Amino acid sequence: MTKNLLFLIFISVIAISSCKKKKIESVNTNNSKDSLTYQPSVPGSKWTYVMTVAGVSNTTYNTTRLTYDTTINSKVYHVFNSETEGQQYIRQDGDKYYSVLTAATNKTELLIIDASKNVNESWVGGVNGSDTYTYTMKEKFATYQLDGFTFKNVLKIYQERTNGSGNVTLSGDTWYAQGVGQVKTEGTISGISVDIKLITVDLK
């Protein structure tokens, strides 16, 4: 009986350990020249994230800034490679940051960050078919603590995607740190929770 109890405790400890949330390990900005941007773009920079789906499935993946840019719909974008989503395209125009909806046939551009917005101001980021992407500046932090690391000038932006029937099919908050980029996302896609958190960043 005692041996069985010890075995069960051992299995429980392993299960709890495997579900333990990963924490930020390192933030190396290398005095990057992109210290004032919300999406650093020096080639070779790399971000490592952990994605948790439905609270149980953890996937660690890298996003890397590639060495070239590309033109889409007559606009020039920096190219990034995500191990979970493939190539991503982002461009900056002053306080505004645009991303390409790669799943869209016409490669719809979305205005995902507008740092000039005041708290509680919203904007339509883009429309793709019957889907409308709306963003709201929820909070602005002079400093933001995450896993013992301090990030400066952090924007918390809420994103919502609604379909032609007015149903919300995607929603969530993303935290962007100046000089680092995305540090955390908490949201749902078609009712399934998806959380993403930065683990390491190495900027060039």
C-alpha positions, 0 to 999 in steps of 0.5 A, spaced: 500 500 500 505 504 501 509 503 495 503 504 491 502 511 494 509 513 493 508 511 486 502 515 485 505 521 489 511 520 484 507 520 478 503 526 480 509 530 481 511 529 474 505 531 471 505 537 475 512 539 473 510 538 466 504 543 466 508 548 470 508 554 466 515 557 463 518 563 465 522 568 461 529 566 461 533 572 458 532 579 455 538 581 451 537 587 447 544 589 445 543 596 446 539 595 439 538 601 434 531 599 435 530 601 442 524 606 440 520 601 436 515 596 438 517 591 432 525 591 432 527 589 425 535 588 425 536 582 421 538 576 425 534 578 431 530 572 434 524 571 439 523 565 443 515 564 445 511 559 449 504 558 446 499 554 451 493 552 447 487 550 452 491 551 458 495 544 457 498 544 450 505 547 450 509 549 444 516 553 444 517 556 437 522 561 435 521 567 430 527 570 427 528 577 423 530 574 416 536 578 412 531 581 406 525 585 405 519 584 400 514 588 397 506 586 397 501 590 394 506 596 393 509 596 400 515 594 403 515 589 409 520 586 413 520 579 413 520 574 419 520 567 420 515 564 425 516 556 426 509 556 427 506 561 422 511 561 417 513 567 414 510 574 417 511 581 414 511 587 418 512 594 416 512 601 420 510 608 418 511 612 424 507 610 430 503 605 426 505 598 425 502 594 419 502 586 419 500 582 413 494 577 414 498 571 410 492 567 410 488 572 406 488 571 398 489 578 397 494 579 403 490 584 407 494 589 411 492 590 418 494 596 422 495 592 429 499 597 433 497 605 433 502 607 439 499 614 438 492 612 440 490 614 447 487 609 452 480 606 450 481 609 443 479 604 438 480 603 430 479 598 425 485 595 423 482 592 416 477 588 413 478 581 410 472 579 406 466 579 411 471 579 417 473 586 421 479 586 425 478 592 431 483 594 436 483 598 442 488 601 446 487 598 453 493 601 457 499 604 457 505 602 462 511 606 463 514 600 466 511 593 466 513 587 470 513 580 467 517 574 471 521 579 474 523 582 468 522 590 467 519 592 460 519 599 459 513 603 455 509 597 454 502 598 450 496 593 452 492 592 445 485 588 445 484 585 438 477 583 436 475 579 429 468 579 428 464 576 422 459 578 417 453 575 423 457 580 428 459 574 432 466 574 435 471 569 432 477 571 435 479 576 441 485 577 446 490 582 449 497 583 447 502 586 450 508 590 446 514 593 449 518 598 446 525 596 444 523 588 444 516 587 441 511 582 443 512 580 450 505 576 452 498 575 448 492 572 452 486 570 448 481 566 445 480 563 437 473 560 436 472 559 443 479 556 445 484 559 449 491 561 446 496 564 451 503 566 448 509 569 452 516 571 451 521 566 453 528 569 450 529 575 446 536 576 442 536 582 438 542 584 434 
